[in-house]
């Protein structure tokens, strides 16, 4: 998967990659590191841990991934300092061949944009400091059947770089 960041406040993807990711076989690493603990009823994270990017769930809060390759992410309770919150997921329906970057980006950008309002509570254009990014399949994970787009919301500084926050952005109307 590839993390793409929306760096402009318009309806196009700025093209900047916050982090590139190739995720073939990424679940193997997280099983060794210990995953986040979750409440048995709400499934919310109660204790931080490292999870495969394939195992994160809508509502999870996480730290900025390190390095160029993202296989696993540090998931934390949203009440603790974090950089991103996973707010929406869907599977691409673009055929069997790995799509062009432009096709994949246009599809993901539109759907993450559309889901932003429902999650945050205001349209993207009205948000003073919130941005969104998404994880998308890499060619390697696509070959393994990965079609999921994972939309992430974050607070950004005036350059769009993620800044640490505490608390969920769900319904924040920020």
C-alpha positions in Angstrom: 0.0 0.0 0.0 1.0 3.6 -0.5 0.2 6.5 1.8 -0.8 9.4 -0.3 -1.4 12.8 1.3 -3.8 15.5 0.2 -1.6 18.5 0.3 -3.9 21.0 -1.3 -7.3 22.3 -0.4 -8.8 21.5 -3.8 -10.4 18.5 -5.5 -7.1 17.1 -6.9 -4.4 15.0 -5.4 -1.2 17.1 -5.0 0.9 14.1 -6.0 3.2 14.3 -3.0 3.8 11.0 -1.3 4.0 11.2 2.4 5.4 7.7 2.6 5.6 4.9 0.0 4.7 1.4 1.0 5.0 -2.0 -0.4 3.0 -4.4 1.6 3.5 -7.9 0.4 3.6 -10.2 3.4 3.3 -7.4 5.9 1.2 -9.4 8.4 4.3 -11.5 9.3 6.1 -8.6 11.0 3.2 -7.4 13.2 2.6 -10.8 14.7 6.1 -10.7 16.1 5.8 -7.2 17.5 2.5 -7.6 19.4 -0.7 -6.0 18.2 -2.8 -3.3 19.9 -5.2 -4.5 22.6 -8.9 -3.9 22.1 -12.0 -3.6 24.2 -14.0 -6.8 23.7 -17.3 -5.0 23.3 -16.4 -1.8 21.4 -13.3 -3.1 19.6 -11.6 0.3 20.4 -7.9 0.2 21.1 -7.2 0.2 24.8 -3.5 -0.3 24.8 -1.0 0.6 22.1 0.6 -2.0 19.9 2.0 -2.6 16.4 -0.5 -3.9 13.8 -0.1 -4.8 10.2 -1.6 -2.1 8.0 -4.0 -4.9 6.8 -5.3 -5.3 10.4 -6.0 -1.7 11.3 -9.7 -0.9 11.7 -11.9 2.2 11.1 -11.7 4.3 14.2 -8.0 3.4 14.9 -5.6 6.2 15.7 -1.9 5.7 14.8 1.5 7.3 14.8 3.3 8.6 11.7 4.9 5.6 10.1 8.7 5.7 9.8 10.8 5.1 6.7 9.9 4.7 3.1 8.2 1.3 3.4 5.2 0.9 5.6 4.3 -2.7 6.6 3.1 -2.1 10.2 1.8 0.9 12.1 1.8 1.9 15.8 -1.8 1.9 16.8 -2.7 3.8 20.0 -5.9 4.7 21.9 -7.3 7.9 20.4 -7.0 9.5 23.9 -3.2 9.4 23.5 -1.1 11.5 21.2 -1.3 10.3 17.5 -0.9 11.6 14.0 -3.7 9.9 12.0 -7.1 8.4 12.4 -8.5 5.7 10.1 -12.0 6.9 9.1 -13.2 5.0 6.0 -12.4 2.0 4.0 -13.6 0.5 0.7 -12.4 -1.9 -2.0 -11.5 -0.6 -5.4 -13.6 -1.9 -8.3 -11.2 -1.1 -11.2 -10.8 -4.5 -12.8 -8.1 -7.1 -12.5 -5.1 -5.2 -13.8 -3.2 -2.8 -11.5 -4.6 0.6 -12.3 -2.6 3.6 -13.4 -1.6 5.9 -10.6 -3.9 8.6 -12.0 -6.9 6.2 -12.0 -6.3 4.9 -8.5 -5.6 8.3 -7.1 -8.8 9.8 -8.7 -11.0 7.1 -7.3 -9.5 7.1 -3.8 -9.3 10.9 -3.6 -13.0 11.2 -4.5 -14.2 8.6 -2.1 -12.1 9.7 0.8 -13.2 13.3 0.1 -16.9 12.2 0.1 -16.5 10.3 3.4 -14.7 13.2 5.1 -17.9 15.2 5.7 -19.7 12.2 7.3 -16.8 11.5 9.7 -15.6 15.1 10.6 -19.1 16.7 10.5 -18.2 19.5 8.0 -17.2 19.5 4.4 -13.5 19.4 3.6 -13.5 23.0 2.3 -14.8 24.3 5.6 -12.1 22.6 7.6 -9.3 25.0 8.8 -6.7 22.5 9.6 -7.8 18.9 8.7 -6.5 17.0 5.8 -6.8 13.4 4.6 -4.5 10.8 3.2 -5.0 7.2 2.2 -3.3 3.9 2.0 -3.7 2.2 -1.4 -2.5 -1.1 -2.7 1.0 -1.5 -4.1 1.6 -3.5 -7.3 2.8 -6.3 -5.0 -0.2 -6.3 -2.7 -2.5 -6.0 -5.7 -1.1 -9.2 -7.1 -2.0 -10.8 -3.7 -5.6 -9.7 -4.0 -5.4 -6.4 -2.1 -8.0 -3.9 -3.3 -8.6 -1.9 -0.1 -8.3 1.9 0.2 -8.0 3.1 3.8 -8.8 6.8 4.3 -6.9 8.6 7.1 -7.7 12.1 8.6 -5.2 14.2 10.3 -4.5 17.7 11.5 -1.9 19.5 9.5 0.3 22.6 10.0 0.3 25.3 7.3 2.3 23.1 5.0 -0.1 20.1 5.4 2.4 18.1 7.5 0.7 16.0 10.2 1.0 17.4 13.8 0.3 15.2 16.8 -3.1 15.5 18.4 -5.1 13.8 21.2 -8.7 12.7 20.9 -10.8 11.5 18.0 -11.6 13.8 15.0 -14.9 12.1 14.5 -17.6 14.7 14.6 -15.1 17.4 15.6 -16.3 19.9 13.0 -12.8 21.3 12.8 
